[in-house]
Amino acid sequence: MFAATVVGLILLTLVVLTLVYWQPGLVLLLVGMTSLGTIEVHDALARIGMNSAKIPLVIGNIAIIGGSYGAAELQKYTNIAWHVVLLGCLGFTVMLVLVWRMFFGSEGFVRDAAASLFTICYIPLLASFIGLILAMDNGSLKLITMVLCVCASDTGGYVVGANLGKHQMAPLISPKKTWEGFVGSLAVSSAMGIVMAVFALGQPWWYGLVLAAVAVVFCTAGDLVESMIKRDVGIKDMSSSIPGHGGVMDRLDSVLFAAPAAWLVLSLPMPL
């Protein structure tokens, strides 16, 4: 517990400092963590005979996340469209992993290519939306709002689920997840979303409620998807790279799913 607390505080400090003083630093931190997450998923899939193209995936991860964020920032001053860069980096990464796998023979080509394409969609594509939120006008506060909603969801779900949870949500996937915990996630995250919408984003209370509800639904889905992966490959944690927390993907699973959904909500015309 002590190690988990210390590591958690260090990560939180890094996130806050980069968000406040140097936003590209947060993108570098995100690229570093997702690159480690890519390696974790590679190692996990290898347990069931699916060998993704680890090196090209890490290169593509850097290009997709860093490129889309950089393009979104430059779009404020030039005619560069971030979605063109994002699609280009995705296409480049897909071609790279397929060509890379060609040199290892035809046996298992489709299986290994599927592992690489799954990883591209699961990690860098979803994570790129974190950078896109950051590159928005007032992006730091919007990203903080999204992350706080996710953290509030995790906290509310854990506290309520551990004390009042009786009805399992998905017993075959994650026996500890309960509907009571989901309600707790929704309640605590909604409160956080309303506070941030009104006092940080200058929006009506219901705007924060919508953002929180979307975050809760999708971060819960992200947690269940990662649980499915771990059950399929037969592991408890993705790795032990973060003391007291398991692997990088054990911490990013909720945020990765919440980010695209939150980006969509935040991209819609503001009500004020």
Backbone as CSV, one residue per row, in Angstrom:
resi,resn,N_x,N_y,N_z,CA_x,CA_y,CA_z,C_x,C_y,C_z
1,MET,0.825,-1.206,0.000,0.000,0.000,0.000,0.861,1.259,0.000
2,PHE,1.976,1.226,0.788,2.868,2.394,0.853,3.471,2.680,-0.518
3,ALA,3.965,1.619,-1.174,4.574,1.786,-2.501,3.550,2.295,-3.505
4,ALA,2.341,1.746,-3.440,1.294,2.175,-4.366,0.959,3.648,-4.173
5,THR,0.910,4.093,-2.921,0.598,5.491,-2.617,1.691,6.423,-3.114
6,VAL,2.947,6.057,-2.853,4.078,6.888,-3.263,4.136,7.008,-4.786
7,VAL,4.022,5.870,-5.472,4.069,5.882,-6.940,2.898,6.678,-7.507
8,GLY,1.718,6.501,-6.918,0.550,7.244,-7.369,0.733,8.747,-7.221
9,LEU,1.311,9.176,-6.112,1.552,10.600,-5.877,2.596,11.153,-6.855
10,ILE,3.617,10.357,-7.140,4.642,10.789,-8.094,4.036,10.986,-9.480
11,LEU,3.235,10.013,-9.923,2.590,10.121,-11.240,1.637,11.311,-11.291
12,LEU,0.861,11.502,-10.218,-0.074,12.625,-10.171,0.679,13.952,-10.219
13,THR,1.805,14.039,-9.504,2.613,15.258,-9.512,3.148,15.559,-10.903
14,LEU,3.629,14.524,-11.596,4.140,14.703,-12.954,3.046,15.202,-13.889
15,VAL,1.864,14.620,-13.764,0.744,15.022,-14.618,0.366,16.474,-14.362
16,VAL,0.255,16.855,-13.090,-0.146,18.220,-12.741,0.902,19.227,-13.201
17,LEU,2.182,18.940,-12.944,3.249,19.880,-13.306,3.327,20.085,-14.813
18,THR,3.222,18.995,-15.567,3.292,19.138,-17.025,2.059,19.848,-17.574
19,LEU,0.894,19.568,-17.001,-0.323,20.235,-17.452,-0.251,21.743,-17.202
20,VAL,0.314,22.131,-16.077,0.349,23.538,-15.697,1.480,24.289,-16.388
21,TYR,2.665,23.671,-16.442,3.853,24.396,-16.897,4.371,24.001,-18.287
22,TRP,4.116,22.786,-18.744,4.682,22.359,-20.028,3.827,21.243,-20.607
23,GLN,2.816,21.601,-21.370,1.866,20.623,-21.885,2.504,19.547,-22.773
24,PRO,3.491,19.903,-23.634,4.136,18.832,-24.408,4.771,17.762,-23.531
25,GLY,5.150,18.139,-22.308,5.718,17.158,-21.376,4.721,16.081,-21.008
26,LEU,3.447,16.463,-20.937,2.410,15.469,-20.652,2.277,14.493,-21.813
27,VAL,2.397,15.015,-23.034,2.327,14.144,-24.209,3.518,13.186,-24.215
28,LEU,4.701,13.678,-23.840,5.875,12.808,-23.742,5.655,11.723,-22.689
29,LEU,5.068,12.111,-21.555,4.753,11.133,-20.513,3.747,10.112,-21.026
30,LEU,2.738,10.588,-21.745,1.733,9.691,-22.313,2.357,8.736,-23.327
31,VAL,3.226,9.256,-24.190,3.898,8.414,-25.180,4.750,7.359,-24.495
32,GLY,5.464,7.758,-23.435,6.287,6.801,-22.708,5.471,5.695,-22.061
33,MET,4.363,6.072,-21.428,3.533,5.073,-20.753,2.825,4.157,-21.746
34,THR,2.332,4.728,-22.841,1.642,3.888,-23.822,2.625,2.986,-24.571
35,SER,3.869,3.436,-24.726,4.880,2.567,-25.331,5.137,1.366,-24.427
36,LEU,5.217,1.613,-23.118,5.351,0.498,-22.165,4.102,-0.385,-22.199
37,GLY,2.935,0.255,-22.328,1.691,-0.508,-22.430,1.650,-1.370,-23.674
38,THR,2.204,-0.857,-24.772,2.274,-1.631,-26.009,3.122,-2.884,-25.815
39,ILE,4.225,-2.740,-25.098,5.092,-3.889,-24.818,4.381,-4.877,-23.898
40,GLU,3.621,-4.355,-22.928,2.867,-5.237,-22.030,1.849,-6.067,-22.814
41,VAL,1.131,-5.427,-23.711,0.134,-6.154,-24.508,0.828,-7.161,-25.425
42,HIS,1.965,-6.790,-25.986,2.740,-7.724,-26.805,3.090,-8.975,-26.003
43,ASP,3.603,-8.773,-24.789,3.997,-9.912,-23.947,2.784,-10.749,-23.546
44,ALA,1.658,-10.084,-23.301,0.450,-10.812,-22.902,-0.064,-11.674,-24.050
45,LEU,-0.133,-11.103,-25.240,-0.633,-11.854,-26.390,0.311,-12.984,-26.780
46,ALA,1.598,-12.805,-26.511,2.564,-13.859,-26.837,2.299,-15.128,-26.031
47,ARG,1.636,-14.988,-24.902,1.313,-16.145,-24.071,0.334,-17.089,-24.762
48,ILE,-0.429,-16.563,-25.708,-1.374,-17.413,-26.442,-0.962,-17.534,-27.918
49,GLY,0.319,-17.347,-28.162,0.855,-17.584,-29.497,0.637,-16.490,-30.512
50,MET,0.275,-15.275,-30.074,0.081,-14.151,-30.990,1.256,-13.194,-30.813
51,ASN,2.104,-13.105,-31.812,3.323,-12.307,-31.710,3.202,-11.034,-32.541
52,SER,2.920,-9.933,-31.870,2.796,-8.657,-32.561,4.182,-8.117,-32.911
53,ALA,4.202,-7.123,-33.785,5.465,-6.506,-34.219,5.839,-5.419,-33.205
54,LYS,6.556,-5.812,-32.163,6.779,-4.930,-31.012,7.484,-3.619,-31.390
55,ILE,8.585,-3.707,-32.094,9.356,-2.500,-32.412,8.569,-1.544,-33.330
56,PRO,8.002,-2.017,-34.435,7.189,-1.112,-35.258,5.993,-0.526,-34.503
57,LEU,5.430,-1.295,-33.581,4.297,-0.794,-32.805,4.706,0.373,-31.910
58,VAL,5.867,0.275,-31.300,6.341,1.371,-30.455,6.617,2.611,-31.306
59,ILE,7.230,2.399,-32.479,7.477,3.521,-33.392,6.155,4.162,-33.824
60,GLY,5.195,3.332,-34.196,3.892,3.840,-34.598,3.163,4.528,-33.466
61,ASN,3.293,4.006,-32.258,2.670,4.618,-31.089,3.154,6.050,-30.898
62,ILE,4.465,6.232,-31.027,5.040,7.569,-30.890,4.521,8.495,-31.986
63,ALA,4.486,7.970,-33.221,4.052,8.789,-34.357,2.574,9.165,-34.265
64,ILE,1.730,8.201,-33.908,0.286,8.453,-33.864,-0.077,9.461,-32.781
65,ILE,0.426,9.241,-31.573,0.073,10.139,-30.460,0.760,11.493,-30.597
66,GLY,2.076,11.455,-30.812,2.813,12.710,-30.935,2.424,13.496,-32.169
67,GLY,2.238,12.790,-33.295,1.887,13.470,-34.537,0.528,14.127,-34.498
68,SER,-0.463,13.418,-33.965,-1.818,13.985,-33.916,-1.881,15.183,-32.974
69,TYR,-1.167,15.098,-31.830,-1.150,16.243,-30.901,-0.448,17.436,-31.543
70,GLY,0.720,17.185,-32.142,1.453,18.273,-32.773,0.658,18.936,-33.884
71,ALA,-0.027,18.124,-34.692,-0.832,18.676,-35.778,-2.002,19.494,-35.241
72,ALA,-2.616,19.018,-34.161,-3.738,19.751,-33.569,-3.283,21.101,-33.014
73,GLU,-2.073,21.153,-32.477,-1.535,22.420,-31.990,-1.211,23.348,-33.162
74,LEU,-0.575,22.796,-34.191,-0.210,23.611,-35.352,-1.431,24.086,-36.129
75,GLN,-2.532,23.354,-36.032,-3.748,23.726,-36.752,-4.258,25.090,-36.308
76,LYS,-3.870,25.500,-35.096,-4.300,26.806,-34.601,-3.622,27.941,-35.372
77,TYR,-2.484,27.640,-36.022,-1.708,28.682,-36.691,-1.484,28.414,-38.177
78,THR,-1.739,27.195,-38.648,-1.504,26.840,-40.040,-2.728,26.120,-40.604
79,ASN,-2.595,25.628,-41.828,-3.684,24.888,-42.470,-3.555,23.379,-42.282
80,ILE,-2.624,22.957,-41.448,-2.449,21.525,-41.197,-3.672,20.983,-40.462
81,ALA,-4.250,19.896,-40.966,-5.421,19.278,-40.324,-4.962,18.085,-39.499
82,TRP,-5.332,18.078,-38.237,-4.841,17.016,-37.345,-5.336,15.646,-37.781
83,HIS,-6.570,15.580,-38.325,-7.107,14.278,-38.699,-6.367,13.674,-39.888
84,VAL,-5.811,14.531,-40.750,-5.015,14.034,-41.873,-3.739,13.388,-41.351
85,VAL,-3.100,14.043,-40.395,-1.872,13.500,-39.797,-2.177,12.211,-39.042
86,LEU,-3.269,12.200,-38.291,-3.637,11.006,-37.541,-3.871,9.821,-38.476
87,LEU,-4.640,10.038,-39.542,-4.905,8.962,-40.500,-3.623,8.522,-41.197
88,GLY,-2.767,9.481,-41.530,-1.506,9.143,-42.174,-0.613,8.299,-41.285
89,CYS,-0.523,8.665,-40.014,0.303,7.903,-39.066,-0.283,6.511,-38.827
90,LEU,-1.608,6.428,-38.758,-2.249,5.117,-38.605,-1.953,4.225,-39.811
91,GLY,-2.115,4.785,-41.015,-1.843,4.016,-42.218,-0.393,3.576,-42.296
92,PHE,0.518,4.473,-41.948,1.950,4.153,-41.946,2.247,3.015,-40.976
93,THR,1.645,3.065,-39.791,1.901,2.039,-38.783,1.352,0.690,-39.230
94,VAL,0.168,0.685,-39.811,-0.416,-0.566,-40.305,0.488,-1.188,-41.362
95,MET,0.931,-0.397,-42.307,1.813,-0.924,-43.351,3.127,-1.414,-42.772
96,LEU,3.662,-0.673,-41.810,4.946,-1.045,-41.217,4.877,-2.390,-40.516
97,VAL,3.818,-2.615,-39.719,3.740,-3.887,-38.979,3.500,-5.065,-39.919
98,LEU,2.752,-4.844,-41.000,2.494,-5.926,-41.951,3.761,-6.293,-42.730
99,VAL,4.476,-5.272,-43.177,5.721,-5.536,-43.908,6.755,-6.175,-42.989
100,TRP,6.840,-5.693,-41.763,7.779,-6.253,-40.779,7.532,-7.747,-40.591
101,ARG,6.274,-8.130,-40.479,5.949,-9.540,-40.227,6.242,-10.422,-41.432
102,MET,6.278,-9.856,-42.632,6.550,-10.630,-43.840,7.899,-11.356,-43.775
103,PHE,8.866,-10.769,-43.095,10.219,-11.320,-43.063,10.356,-12.521,-42.123
104,PHE,9.265,-12.892,-41.451,9.321,-14.018,-40.510,8.539,-15.225,-41.014
105,GLY,8.208,-15.232,-42.298,7.554,-16.398,-42.889,6.040,-16.290,-42.890
106,SER,5.416,-17.175,-43.673,3.964,-17.121,-43.852,3.191,-17.799,-42.723
107,GLU,3.813,-18.732,-42.024,3.100,-19.443,-40.956,2.740,-18.488,-39.819
108,GLY,1.458,-18.417,-39.507,0.987,-17.546,-38.437,0.939,-16.075,-38.806
109,PHE,1.060,-15.756,-40.098,1.087,-14.346,-40.509,-0.200,-13.623,-40.122
110,VAL,-1.344,-14.206,-40.460,-2.628,-13.550,-40.159,-2.817,-13.397,-38.656
111,ARG,-2.475,-14.430,-37.903,-2.609,-14.385,-36.440,-1.755,-13.259,-35.843
112,ASP,-0.493,-13.182,-36.257,0.400,-12.165,-35.711,0.028,-10.769,-36.197
113,ALA,-0.400,-10.669,-37.454,-0.842,-9.370,-37.972,-2.066,-8.881,-37.198
114,ALA,-2.964,-9.809,-36.868,-4.154,-9.445,-36.093,-3.760,-8.907,-34.718
115,ALA,-2.732,-9.509,-34.111,-2.260,-9.040,-32.809,-1.748,-7.608,-32.909
116,SER,-1.015,-7.304,-33.987,-0.483,-5.955,-34.173,-1.594,-4.942,-34.421
117,LEU,-2.543,-5.304,-35.281,-3.631,-4.384,-35.605,-4.526,-4.143,-34.387
118,PHE,-4.728,-5.191,-33.588,-5.484,-5.033,-32.342,-4.796,-4.031,-31.425
119,THR,-3.490,-4.149,-31.305,-2.734,-3.259,-30.416,-2.778,-1.818,-30.900
120,ILE,-2.686,-1.625,-32.218,-2.764,-0.269,-32.774,-4.089,0.399,-32.407
121,CYS,-5.175,-0.341,-32.563,-6.501,0.212,-32.252,-6.699,0.417,-30.760
122,TYR,-6.169,-0.490,-29.977,-6.418,-0.477,-28.539,-5.625,0.607,-27.810
123,ILE,-4.376,0.840,-28.233,-3.549,1.763,-27.451,-3.320,3.107,-28.161
124,PRO,-2.487,3.193,-29.216,-2.210,4.531,-29.757,-3.413,5.255,-30.335
125,LEU,-4.325,4.541,-30.997,-5.490,5.213,-31.565,-6.350,5.831,-30.468
126,LEU,-6.662,5.058,-29.440,-7.483,5.587,-28.352,-6.732,6.663,-27.569
127,ALA,-5.434,6.447,-27.325,-4.651,7.402,-26.531,-4.466,8.730,-27.261
128,SER,-4.521,8.725,-28.585,-4.328,9.966,-29.331,-5.389,11.005,-28.969
129,PHE,-6.559,10.547,-28.514,-7.617,11.488,-28.167,-7.299,12.255,-26.884
130,ILE,-6.410,11.723,-26.064,-5.965,12.473,-24.883,-5.200,13.708,-25.329
131,GLY,-4.284,13.519,-26.283,-3.558,14.657,-26.830,-4.464,15.628,-27.561
132,LEU,-5.472,15.110,-28.246,-6.392,15.985,-28.973,-7.217,16.844,-28.012
133,ILE,-7.589,16.275,-26.870,-8.282,17.083,-25.853,-7.348,18.175,-25.337
134,LEU,-6.101,17.807,-25.072,-5.130,18.769,-24.554,-4.899,19.909,-25.532
135,ALA,-4.947,19.618,-26.832,-4.694,20.639,-27.851,-5.894,21.549,-28.099
136,MET,-7.036,21.239,-27.495,-8.220,22.095,-27.654,-7.991,23.447,-26.979
137,ASP,-8.816,24.423,-27.327,-8.829,25.673,-26.566,-9.211,25.350,-25.127
138,ASN,-8.449,25.909,-24.183,-8.694,25.607,-22.772,-8.509,24.103,-22.499
139,GLY,-7.593,23.488,-23.263,-7.436,22.038,-23.227,-7.001,21.474,-21.892
140,SER,-6.151,22.211,-21.163,-5.677,21.699,-19.874,-6.838,21.460,-18.917
141,LEU,-7.742,22.439,-18.811,-8.882,22.296,-17.910,-9.839,21.212,-18.387
142,LYS,-9.993,21.092,-19.690,-10.877,20.047,-20.227,-10.307,18.661,-19.937
143,LEU,-8.998,18.513,-20.104,-8.367,17.222,-19.828,-8.405,16.904,-18.340
144,ILE,-8.146,17.910,-17.518,-8.228,17.713,-16.065,-9.635,17.278,-15.672
145,THR,-10.645,17.909,-16.277,-12.039,17.556,-15.988,-12.309,16.101,-16.338
146,MET,-11.857,15.680,-17.510,-12.058,14.292,-17.935,-11.362,13.316,-16.996
147,VAL,-10.101,13.606,-16.659,-9.332,12.711,-15.789,-9.948,12.652,-14.394
148,LEU,-10.381,13.787,-13.878,-11.002,13.800,-12.550,-12.315,13.018,-12.538
149,CYS,-13.064,13.096,-13.621,-14.302,12.308,-13.725,-13.999,10.818,-13.706
150,VAL,-12.930,10.422,-14.410,-12.538,9.013,-14.423,-12.060,8.579,-13.040
151,CYS,-11.227,9.399,-12.398,-10.726,9.077,-11.055,-11.878,8.996,-10.053
152,ALA,-12.832,9.934,-10.170,-13.992,9.912,-9.284,-14.826,8.666,-9.519
153,SER,-14.923,8.251,-10.777,-15.651,7.023,-11.098,-15.002,5.810,-10.448
154,ASP,-13.673,5.716,-10.571,-12.951,4.597,-9.960,-13.109,4.593,-8.447
155,THR,-12.987,5.784,-7.848,-13.090,5.892,-6.386,-14.487,5.558,-5.903
156,GLY,-15.501,6.148,-6.530,-16.881,5.880,-6.135,-17.257,4.431,-6.323
157,GLY,-16.811,3.844,-7.436,-17.107,2.437,-7.690,-16.467,1.522,-6.666
158,TYR,-15.216,1.827,-6.288,-14.504,0.985,-5.327,-15.131,1.075,-3.937
159,VAL,-15.371,2.303,-3.480,-15.897,2.497,-2.124,-17.292,1.904,-1.976
160,VAL,-18.186,2.246,-2.889,-19.561,1.755,-2.799,-19.612,0.257,-3.076
161,GLY,-18.870,-0.186,-4.081,-18.877,-1.606,-4.423,-18.337,-2.478,-3.309
162,ALA,-17.259,-2.021,-2.657,-16.642,-2.809,-1.592,-17.540,-2.904,-0.365
163,ASN,-18.348,-1.871,-0.110,-19.168,-1.841,1.101,-20.617,-2.273,0.883
164,LEU,-21.150,-2.010,-0.301,-22.568,-2.288,-0.524,-22.824,-3.222,-1.700
165,GLY,-21.781,-3.574,-2.431,-21.953,-4.352,-3.651,-22.491,-5.751,-3.425
166,LYS,-23.589,-6.091,-4.080,-24.206,-7.417,-3.965,-24.552,-8.018,-5.331
167,HIS,-24.905,-7.184,-6.264,-25.354,-7.667,-7.565,-24.236,-7.507,-8.585
168,GLN,-23.676,-8.623,-9.026,-22.551,-8.588,-9.950,-22.969,-8.067,-11.323
169,MET,-22.114,-7.220,-11.884,-22.383,-6.646,-13.195,-21.999,-7.617,-14.314
170,ALA,-20.815,-8.188,-14.204,-20.312,-9.111,-15.233,-19.511,-10.213,-14.541
171,PRO,-20.193,-11.178,-13.927,-19.500,-12.199,-13.112,-18.483,-13.036,-13.875
172,LEU,-18.689,-13.225,-15.167,-17.753,-14.034,-15.939,-16.519,-13.237,-16.380
173,ILE,-16.588,-11.915,-16.257,-15.469,-11.060,-16.685,-14.722,-10.496,-15.484
174,SER,-15.465,-9.849,-14.599,-14.861,-9.214,-13.423,-15.807,-9.392,-12.235
175,PRO,-15.610,-10.443,-11.449,-16.527,-10.773,-10.352,-16.696,-9.667,-9.305
176,LYS,-15.703,-8.778,-9.206,-15.771,-7.732,-8.179,-16.602,-6.537,-8.614
177,LYS,-16.912,-6.436,-9.878,-17.709,-5.300,-10.348,-19.185,-5.554,-10.071
178,THR,-19.824,-4.579,-9.433,-21.241,-4.714,-9.093,-22.026,-3.518,-9.615
179,TRP,-23.339,-3.709,-9.699,-24.200,-2.613,-10.124,-24.244,-1.507,-9.072
180,GLU,-24.134,-1.904,-7.803,-24.069,-0.885,-6.743,-22.823,-0.018,-6.912
181,GLY,-21.703,-0.680,-7.263,-20.479,0.066,-7.507,-20.609,0.998,-8.698
182,PHE,-21.328,0.554,-9.725,-21.548,1.393,-10.902,-22.347,2.642,-10.536
183,VAL,-23.356,2.454,-9.687,-24.142,3.613,-9.231,-23.260,4.565,-8.436
184,GLY,-22.384,3.994,-7.595,-21.442,4.823,-6.843,-20.517,5.591,-7.767
185,SER,-20.040,4.932,-8.820,-19.196,5.601,-9.813,-19.938,6.764,-10.449
186,LEU,-21.173,6.517,-10.833,-21.976,7.539,-11.496,-22.237,8.726,-10.573
187,ALA,-22.517,8.437,-9.294,-22.833,9.509,-8.351,-21.614,10.401,-8.088
188,VAL,-20.482,9.782,-7.769,-19.288,10.560,-7.430,-18.740,11.286,-8.653
189,SER,-18.714,10.603,-9.800,-18.224,11.239,-11.015,-19.134,12.384,-11.454
190,SER,-20.438,12.221,-11.280,-21.382,13.290,-11.640,-21.143,14.531,-10.795
191,ALA,-20.915,14.317,-9.512,-20.641,15.450,-8.623,-19.375,16.180,-9.069
192,MET,-18.346,15.404,-9.408,-17.102,16.006,-9.868,-17.310,16.733,-11.191
193,GLY,-18.042,16.097,-12.109,-18.287,16.717,-13.407,-19.047,18.020,-13.300
194,ILE,-20.045,18.065,-12.434,-20.840,19.284,-12.247,-19.969,20.408,-11.686
195,VAL,-19.157,20.083,-10.677,-18.276,21.090,-10.070,-17.305,21.651,-11.111
196,MET,-16.680,20.777,-11.895,-15.705,21.218,-12.884,-16.371,21.986,-14.028
197,ALA,-17.555,21.560,-14.431,-18.255,22.245,-15.520,-18.599,23.671,-15.126
198,VAL,-19.097,23.833,-13.917,-19.555,25.154,-13.463,-18.380,26.072,-13.121
199,PHE,-17.412,25.565,-12.353,-16.361,26.432,-11.820,-15.079,26.461,-12.655
200,ALA,-14.851,25.453,-13.515,-13.631,25.436,-14.318,-13.900,25.731,-15.789
201,LEU,-14.970,25.150,-16.326,-15.257,25.317,-17.751,-16.285,26.404,-18.037
202,GLY,-16.959,26.889,-16.987,-17.956,27.932,-17.173,-19.170,27.485,-17.941
203,GLN,-19.603,26.230,-17.685,-20.740,25.649,-18.384,-21.858,25.309,-17.401
204,PRO,-23.073,25.061,-17.914,-24.178,24.696,-17.023,-23.893,23.372,-16.316
205,TRP,-24.586,23.142,-15.226,-24.352,21.944,-14.424,-24.624,20.674,-15.220
206,TRP,-25.638,20.729,-16.084,-26.007,19.509,-16.806,-24.943,19.104,-17.830
207,TYR,-24.123,20.069,-18.260,-23.039,19.755,-19.182,-22.019,18.838,-18.491
208,GLY,-21.720,19.146,-17.239,-20.819,18.295,-16.462,-21.426,16.938,-16.185
209,LEU,-22.745,16.900,-16.020,-23.433,15.628,-15.779,-23.330,14.723,-17.005
210,VAL,-23.504,15.293,-18.182,-23.393,14.518,-19.421,-21.971,13.989,-19.593
211,LEU,-20.984,14.852,-19.383,-19.591,14.451,-19.531,-19.236,13.340,-18.550
212,ALA,-19.705,13.464,-17.308,-19.418,12.450,-16.294,-20.080,11.124,-16.630
213,ALA,-21.333,11.178,-17.064,-22.050,9.942,-17.404,-21.353,9.203,-18.542
214,VAL,-20.927,9.941,-19.552,-20.207,9.341,-20.676,-18.891,8.733,-20.199
215,ALA,-18.183,9.464,-19.333,-16.903,8.969,-18.815,-17.095,7.682,-18.021
216,VAL,-18.127,7.625,-17.189,-18.370,6.439,-16.358,-18.676,5.223,-17.226
217,VAL,-19.547,5.387,-18.185,-19.932,4.258,-19.045,-18.727,3.712,-19.795
218,PHE,-17.937,4.608,-20.371,-16.840,4.138,-21.209,-15.624,3.700,-20.405
219,CYS,-15.367,4.318,-19.260,-14.229,3.836,-18.467,-14.554,2.488,-17.833
220,THR,-15.826,2.244,-17.515,-16.236,0.919,-17.042,-16.047,-0.116,-18.143
221,ALA,-16.428,0.253,-19.361,-16.228,-0.642,-20.503,-14.747,-0.929,-20.714
222,GLY,-13.904,0.096,-20.573,-12.474,-0.086,-20.742,-11.886,-1.025,-19.714
223,ASP,-12.352,-0.917,-18.491,-11.891,-1.804,-17.423,-12.299,-3.248,-17.700
224,LEU,-13.522,-3.434,-18.185,-14.006,-4.786,-18.488,-13.276,-5.393,-19.688
225,VAL,-12.968,-4.566,-20.683,-12.236,-5.068,-21.845,-10.852,-5.553,-21.428
226,GLU,-10.171,-4.767,-20.590,-8.838,-5.204,-20.147,-8.941,-6.477,-19.318
227,SER,-9.991,-6.598,-18.512,-10.201,-7.822,-17.735,-10.389,-9.020,-18.662
228,MET,-11.105,-8.811,-19.776,-11.295,-9.877,-20.750,-9.965,-10.327,-21.340
229,ILE,-9.117,-9.362,-21.653,-7.803,-9.689,-22.218,-6.997,-10.520,-21.222
230,LYS,-6.973,-10.082,-19.981,-6.183,-10.786,-18.969,-6.729,-12.178,-18.697
231,ARG,-8.034,-12.314,-18.717,-8.631,-13.643,-18.512,-8.297,-14.567,-19.691
232,ASP,-8.331,-14.022,-20.879,-8.066,-14.840,-22.059,-6.627,-15.347,-22.068
233,VAL,-5.687,-14.501,-21.671,-4.274,-14.912,-21.713,-3.809,-15.541,-20.407
234,GLY,-4.659,-15.468,-19.363,-4.344,-16.156,-18.112,-3.404,-15.424,-17.188
235,ILE,-3.584,-14.090,-17.023,-2.746,-13.330,-16.099,-3.634,-12.482,-15.190
236,LYS,-3.071,-12.092,-14.048,-3.812,-11.257,-13.096,-3.578,-9.771,-13.380
237,ASP,-2.314,-9.413,-13.623,-1.941,-8.047,-13.973,-1.161,-8.063,-15.271
238,MET,-1.198,-6.962,-16.012,-0.464,-6.879,-17.258,1.039,-6.999,-17.044
239,SER,1.521,-6.465,-15.924,2.928,-6.588,-15.549,3.068,-6.086,-14.122
240,SER,4.306,-5.929,-13.681,4.560,-5.365,-12.348,5.422,-4.121,-12.481
241,SER,5.268,-3.421,-13.604,6.128,-2.275,-13.883,5.860,-1.078,-12.977
242,ILE,4.657,-0.974,-12.427,4.332,0.120,-11.511,4.094,-0.480,-10.131
243,PRO,5.028,-0.309,-9.193,4.893,-0.923,-7.866,3.551,-0.595,-7.199
244,GLY,2.854,-1.632,-6.807,1.582,-1.461,-6.113,0.391,-1.229,-7.024
245,HIS,0.639,-1.081,-8.316,-0.444,-0.800,-9.251,-0.572,-1.842,-10.356
246,GLY,0.387,-2.732,-10.457,0.389,-3.692,-11.562,1.121,-3.117,-12.753
247,GLY,0.539,-3.254,-13.938,1.166,-2.745,-15.148,0.617,-1.399,-15.568
248,VAL,1.253,-0.832,-16.580,0.804,0.454,-17.106,-0.639,0.361,-17.606
249,MET,-0.960,-0.721,-18.307,-2.307,-0.867,-18.844,-3.359,-1.056,-17.761
250,ASP,-2.945,-1.514,-16.581,-3.889,-1.633,-15.471,-4.312,-0.255,-14.968
251,ARG,-3.529,0.765,-15.301,-3.859,2.130,-14.901,-4.466,2.937,-16.044
252,LEU,-4.144,2.561,-17.271,-4.617,3.338,-18.425,-5.912,2.820,-19.028
253,ASP,-6.319,1.605,-18.654,-7.459,0.974,-19.327,-8.709,1.845,-19.330
254,SER,-9.034,2.457,-18.190,-10.247,3.281,-18.114,-10.106,4.567,-18.913
255,VAL,-8.946,5.214,-18.799,-8.730,6.498,-19.467,-8.753,6.336,-20.985
256,LEU,-8.181,5.237,-21.478,-8.126,5.028,-22.927,-9.517,4.982,-23.545
257,PHE,-10.458,4.347,-22.863,-11.818,4.259,-23.397,-12.602,5.547,-23.168
258,ALA,-12.328,6.230,-22.073,-13.072,7.449,-21.767,-12.658,8.606,-22.672
259,ALA,-11.388,8.631,-23.113,-10.868,9.780,-23.854,-11.609,10.059,-25.167
260,PRO,-11.814,9.075,-26.056,-12.530,9.389,-27.301,-13.954,9.871,-27.055
261,ALA,-14.630,9.250,-26.086,-16.009,9.649,-25.787,-16.050,11.060,-25.215
262,ALA,-15.106,11.370,-24.303,-15.051,12.711,-23.728,-14.688,13.746,-24.789
263,TRP,-13.770,13.385,-25.691,-13.388,14.299,-26.777,-14.610,14.646,-27.637
264,LEU,-15.443,13.655,-27.918,-16.635,13.901,-28.728,-17.570,14.880,-28.027
265,VAL,-17.799,14.668,-26.734,-18.670,15.570,-25.973,-18.080,16.966,-25.935
266,LEU,-16.766,17.071,-25.687,-16.114,18.363,-25.575,-16.008,19.081,-26.919
267,SER,-16.109,18.322,-28.031,-16.021,18.910,-29.366,-17.352,19.465,-29.842
268,LEU,-18.433,19.030,-29.219,-19.753,19.543,-29.604,-19.871,21.011,-29.252
269,PRO,-20.687,21.767,-29.976,-20.852,23.194,-29.684,-21.243,23.411,-28.216
270,MET,-20.517,24.318,-27.560,-20.809,24.623,-26.164,-22.173,25.294,-26.052
271,PRO,-22.909,24.967,-24.968,-24.235,25.561,-24.814,-24.200,27.032,-24.446
272,LEU,-23.025,27.513,-24.054,-22.935,28.926,-23.724,-21.970,29.627,-24.660
